[in-house]
Amino acid sequence: LFRSVYFGKIVGLTGDTVTMKDIYYLQQGVQNQEKTETTSSQLQLTKLGKELHGPEDAMYIERSQVLFWENLKDDSEVVKNIKLEKQQTNQ
């Protein structure tokens, strides 16, 4: 069973579809640690649209596939990282 976690703004709710924009998702990143010669795996927040196939920044999700959604506080690590990434891209 495949599950994904997306962070974004819900901009539309219809009977069958949830529409999201300004989307980020968690991606497994591999990082080598030089001194210990071990490899650790970290989650990275990635902006939708930077993938090879170049999707637009919008998702249309079948409502039956959505397990839940939450509003995030301004001081959450996810929100902080999204704001930081937006600042870096606007420079």
N, CA and C atoms as a LAMMPS dump frame, in Angstrom:
ITEM: TIMESTEP
0
ITEM: NUMBER OF ATOMS
273
ITEM: BOX BOUNDS ff ff ff
-5.0000000000000000e+02 5.0000000000000000e+02
-5.0000000000000000e+02 5.0000000000000000e+02
-5.0000000000000000e+02 5.0000000000000000e+02
ITEM: ATOMS id mol type element x y z
1 1 1 N 0.846 -1.183 0
2 1 2 C 0 0 0
3 1 3 C 0.883 1.235 0
4 2 1 N 0.692 2.115 -0.947
5 2 2 C 1.514 3.307 -1.105
6 2 3 C 0.783 4.519 -0.539
7 3 1 N 1.463 5.262 0.344
8 3 2 C 0.898 6.48 0.91
9 3 3 C 1.918 7.596 0.768
10 4 1 N 1.415 8.767 0.474
11 4 2 C 2.267 9.945 0.357
12 4 3 C 1.736 11.032 1.271
13 5 1 N 2.642 11.897 1.698
14 5 2 C 2.268 13.037 2.526
15 5 3 C 2.58 14.294 1.723
16 6 1 N 1.579 15.136 1.557
17 6 2 C 1.745 16.398 0.839
18 6 3 C 1.361 17.543 1.763
19 7 1 N 2.087 18.66 1.621
20 7 2 C 1.791 19.88 2.359
21 7 3 C 1.474 20.944 1.324
22 8 1 N 0.377 21.629 1.502
23 8 2 C 0.003 22.668 0.562
24 8 3 C -1.265 23.351 1.006
25 9 1 N -1.817 24.124 0.104
26 9 2 C -3.056 24.845 0.386
27 9 3 C -4.202 24.173 -0.348
28 10 1 N -5.237 23.831 0.402
29 10 2 C -6.448 23.304 -0.228
30 10 3 C -7.198 24.497 -0.798
31 11 1 N -7.364 24.509 -2.113
32 11 2 C -8.011 25.638 -2.769
33 11 3 C -9.381 25.282 -3.327
34 12 1 N -9.738 24.006 -3.23
35 12 2 C -11.044 23.603 -3.722
36 12 3 C -11.471 22.262 -3.167
37 13 1 N -12.746 22.169 -2.82
38 13 2 C -13.348 20.911 -2.37
39 13 3 C -14.651 20.732 -3.13
40 14 1 N -14.719 19.665 -3.901
41 14 2 C -15.978 19.326 -4.558
42 14 3 C -16.41 17.987 -4.002
43 15 1 N -17.483 17.462 -4.49
44 15 2 C -17.974 16.18 -4
45 15 3 C -16.943 15.07 -4.075
46 16 1 N -16.158 15.029 -5.145
47 16 2 C -15.222 13.922 -5.362
48 16 3 C -13.758 14.315 -5.359
49 17 1 N -13.44 15.613 -5.337
50 17 2 C -12.067 16.045 -5.557
51 17 3 C -11.615 17.093 -4.544
52 18 1 N -10.366 16.923 -4.087
53 18 2 C -9.684 17.939 -3.288
54 18 3 C -8.619 18.542 -4.196
55 19 1 N -8.617 19.861 -4.332
56 19 2 C -7.638 20.544 -5.168
57 19 3 C -6.64 21.258 -4.267
58 20 1 N -5.347 20.996 -4.504
59 20 2 C -4.275 21.616 -3.72
60 20 3 C -3.328 22.38 -4.634
61 21 1 N -2.767 23.464 -4.084
62 21 2 C -1.727 24.23 -4.778
63 21 3 C -0.642 24.575 -3.767
64 22 1 N 0.464 25.118 -4.253
65 22 2 C 1.62 25.462 -3.418
66 22 3 C 2.06 24.216 -2.627
67 23 1 N 2.388 23.177 -3.348
68 23 2 C 2.564 21.833 -2.784
69 23 3 C 4.034 21.493 -2.535
70 24 1 N 4.253 20.888 -1.378
71 24 2 C 5.55 20.33 -0.986
72 24 3 C 5.296 18.902 -0.529
73 25 1 N 6.319 18.069 -0.611
74 25 2 C 6.19 16.692 -0.137
75 25 3 C 7.498 16.239 0.485
76 26 1 N 7.412 15.164 1.248
77 26 2 C 8.605 14.614 1.889
78 26 3 C 9.276 13.644 0.942
79 27 1 N 10.604 13.775 0.845
80 27 2 C 11.394 12.899 -0.021
81 27 3 C 12.578 12.392 0.774
82 28 1 N 12.859 11.124 0.604
83 28 2 C 13.985 10.507 1.301
84 28 3 C 15.279 10.952 0.635
85 29 1 N 16.169 11.562 1.412
86 29 2 C 17.456 11.978 0.886
87 29 3 C 18.548 11.178 1.557
88 30 1 N 19.602 10.906 0.843
89 30 2 C 20.719 10.155 1.411
90 30 3 C 21.877 11.114 1.616
91 31 1 N 22.459 11.049 2.79
92 31 2 C 23.554 11.958 3.131
93 31 3 C 24.728 11.145 3.669
94 32 1 N 25.882 11.34 3.081
95 32 2 C 27.083 10.671 3.584
96 32 3 C 27.706 11.508 4.686
97 33 1 N 28.075 10.858 5.758
98 33 2 C 28.752 11.537 6.855
99 33 3 C 30.231 11.202 6.758
100 34 1 N 31.049 12.23 6.503
101 34 2 C 32.454 12.032 6.166
102 34 3 C 33.259 11.329 7.247
103 35 1 N 33.152 11.765 8.482
104 35 2 C 34.03 11.255 9.53
105 35 3 C 33.729 9.814 9.929
106 36 1 N 32.46 9.437 9.92
107 36 2 C 32.118 8.087 10.376
108 36 3 C 31.953 7.099 9.223
109 37 1 N 31.991 7.618 8.011
110 37 2 C 31.821 6.793 6.814
111 37 3 C 30.533 5.986 6.844
112 38 1 N 29.505 6.547 7.437
113 38 2 C 28.193 5.896 7.419
114 38 3 C 27.26 6.722 6.554
115 39 1 N 26.228 6.084 6.135
116 39 2 C 25.222 6.777 5.339
117 39 3 C 23.963 6.895 6.174
118 40 1 N 23.439 8.115 6.25
119 40 2 C 22.192 8.295 6.985
120 40 3 C 21.13 8.772 6.013
121 41 1 N 19.934 8.482 6.334
122 41 2 C 18.814 8.802 5.49
123 41 3 C 18.012 9.908 6.165
124 42 1 N 17.762 10.991 5.458
125 42 2 C 17.008 12.095 6.021
126 42 3 C 15.834 12.427 5.117
127 43 1 N 14.777 12.942 5.74
128 43 2 C 13.647 13.417 4.964
129 43 3 C 13.907 14.852 4.551
130 44 1 N 13.589 15.166 3.309
131 44 2 C 13.741 16.513 2.794
132 44 3 C 12.388 16.985 2.298
133 45 1 N 12.127 18.256 2.462
134 45 2 C 10.913 18.862 1.948
135 45 3 C 11.199 19.326 0.527
136 46 1 N 10.427 18.859 -0.434
137 46 2 C 10.668 19.147 -1.841
138 46 3 C 9.454 19.845 -2.444
139 47 1 N 9.693 20.88 -3.238
140 47 2 C 8.622 21.619 -3.905
141 47 3 C 8.162 20.854 -5.132
142 48 1 N 6.865 20.659 -5.256
143 48 2 C 6.315 20.013 -6.444
144 48 3 C 6.561 20.899 -7.662
145 49 1 N 7.018 20.295 -8.741
146 49 2 C 7.279 21.024 -9.973
147 49 3 C 8.731 20.971 -10.392
148 50 1 N 9.602 20.53 -9.484
149 50 2 C 11.025 20.46 -9.8
150 50 3 C 11.433 19.077 -10.329
151 51 1 N 10.472 18.19 -10.495
152 51 2 C 10.764 16.831 -10.96
153 51 3 C 11.044 16.831 -12.464
154 52 1 N 11.609 15.746 -12.93
155 52 2 C 12.003 15.601 -14.329
156 52 3 C 10.833 15.818 -15.29
157 53 1 N 9.653 15.31 -14.918
158 53 2 C 8.508 15.422 -15.831
159 53 3 C 7.835 16.796 -15.769
160 54 1 N 8.258 17.687 -14.843
161 54 2 C 7.818 19.079 -14.806
162 54 3 C 6.334 19.305 -14.58
163 55 1 N 5.768 18.737 -13.503
164 55 2 C 4.338 18.956 -13.272
165 55 3 C 4.048 20.393 -12.845
166 56 1 N 2.829 20.843 -13.105
167 56 2 C 2.383 22.132 -12.595
168 56 3 C 2.177 22.018 -11.096
169 57 1 N 2.139 23.149 -10.43
170 57 2 C 1.99 23.169 -8.979
171 57 3 C 0.507 23.092 -8.589
172 58 1 N -0.123 21.995 -8.946
173 58 2 C -1.523 21.75 -8.577
174 58 3 C -1.747 20.247 -8.558
175 59 1 N -2.568 19.806 -7.623
176 59 2 C -2.922 18.385 -7.553
177 59 3 C -4.427 18.275 -7.398
178 60 1 N -4.974 17.277 -8.036
179 60 2 C -6.401 16.98 -7.947
180 60 3 C -6.5 15.573 -7.39
181 61 1 N -6.896 15.479 -6.14
182 61 2 C -6.863 14.215 -5.424
183 61 3 C -8.285 13.713 -5.218
184 62 1 N -8.495 12.449 -5.537
185 62 2 C -9.801 11.852 -5.29
186 62 3 C -10.067 11.895 -3.789
187 63 1 N -11.187 12.466 -3.421
188 63 2 C -11.485 12.704 -2
189 63 3 C -11.437 11.417 -1.171
190 64 1 N -11.806 10.302 -1.767
191 64 2 C -11.792 9.031 -1.031
192 64 3 C -10.37 8.585 -0.687
193 65 1 N -9.35 9.187 -1.334
194 65 2 C -7.956 8.835 -1.068
195 65 3 C -7.336 9.689 0.033
196 66 1 N -8.051 10.72 0.486
197 66 2 C -7.543 11.598 1.536
198 66 3 C -7.945 11.021 2.888
199 67 1 N -6.951 10.704 3.712
200 67 2 C -7.234 10.144 5.03
201 67 3 C -7.609 11.238 6.022
202 68 1 N -6.908 12.368 5.962
203 68 2 C -7.186 13.501 6.84
204 68 3 C -6.39 14.697 6.36
205 69 1 N -6.705 15.884 6.905
206 69 2 C -5.85 17.047 6.719
207 69 3 C -5.822 17.835 8
208 70 1 N -4.75 18.597 8.148
209 70 2 C -4.543 19.399 9.353
210 70 3 C -4.077 20.789 8.943
211 71 1 N -4.416 21.769 9.758
212 71 2 C -3.843 23.103 9.604
213 71 3 C -2.557 23.133 10.426
214 72 1 N -1.485 23.686 9.852
215 72 2 C -0.197 23.732 10.533
216 72 3 C 0.014 25.092 11.189
217 73 1 N 0.632 25.059 12.358
218 73 2 C 0.953 26.299 13.066
219 73 3 C 2.146 26.982 12.402
220 74 1 N 2.232 28.297 12.564
221 74 2 C 3.329 29.059 11.96
222 74 3 C 4.703 28.639 12.473
223 75 1 N 4.764 28.088 13.69
224 75 2 C 6.065 27.708 14.249
225 75 3 C 6.413 26.234 14.012
226 76 1 N 5.643 25.545 13.165
227 76 2 C 5.983 24.145 12.866
228 76 3 C 7.228 24.093 11.981
229 77 1 N 7.996 23.017 12.087
230 77 2 C 9.221 22.876 11.294
231 77 3 C 8.918 22.859 9.8
232 78 1 N 7.803 22.271 9.405
233 78 2 C 7.439 22.226 7.987
234 78 3 C 7.184 23.635 7.476
235 79 1 N 6.39 24.417 8.2
236 79 2 C 6.089 25.791 7.78
237 79 3 C 7.364 26.63 7.739
238 80 1 N 8.222 26.48 8.735
239 80 2 C 9.49 27.221 8.749
240 80 3 C 10.331 26.892 7.517
241 81 1 N 10.403 25.599 7.162
242 81 2 C 11.199 25.19 6
243 81 3 C 10.592 25.676 4.693
244 82 1 N 9.27 25.688 4.595
245 82 2 C 8.62 26.197 3.387
246 82 3 C 8.906 27.691 3.237
247 83 1 N 8.776 28.444 4.319
248 83 2 C 9.055 29.887 4.265
249 83 3 C 10.511 30.151 3.881
250 84 1 N 11.435 29.384 4.433
251 84 2 C 12.854 29.525 4.116
252 84 3 C 13.11 29.24 2.636
253 85 1 N 12.526 28.17 2.113
254 85 2 C 12.702 27.802 0.704
255 85 3 C 12.135 28.894 -0.205
256 86 1 N 10.999 29.476 0.172
257 86 2 C 10.393 30.543 -0.634
258 86 3 C 11.286 31.789 -0.636
259 87 1 N 11.885 32.106 0.5
260 87 2 C 12.788 33.252 0.589
261 87 3 C 14.003 33.04 -0.314
262 88 1 N 14.533 31.826 -0.304
263 88 2 C 15.738 31.526 -1.095
264 88 3 C 15.436 31.563 -2.594
265 89 1 N 14.246 31.15 -2.986
266 89 2 C 13.905 31.143 -4.416
267 89 3 C 13.536 32.528 -4.92
268 90 1 N 13.099 33.402 -4.06
269 90 2 C 12.721 34.754 -4.478
270 90 3 C 13.902 35.716 -4.514
271 91 1 N 15.08 35.269 -4.101
272 91 2 C 16.255 36.156 -4.104
273 91 3 C 16.877 36.229 -5.456
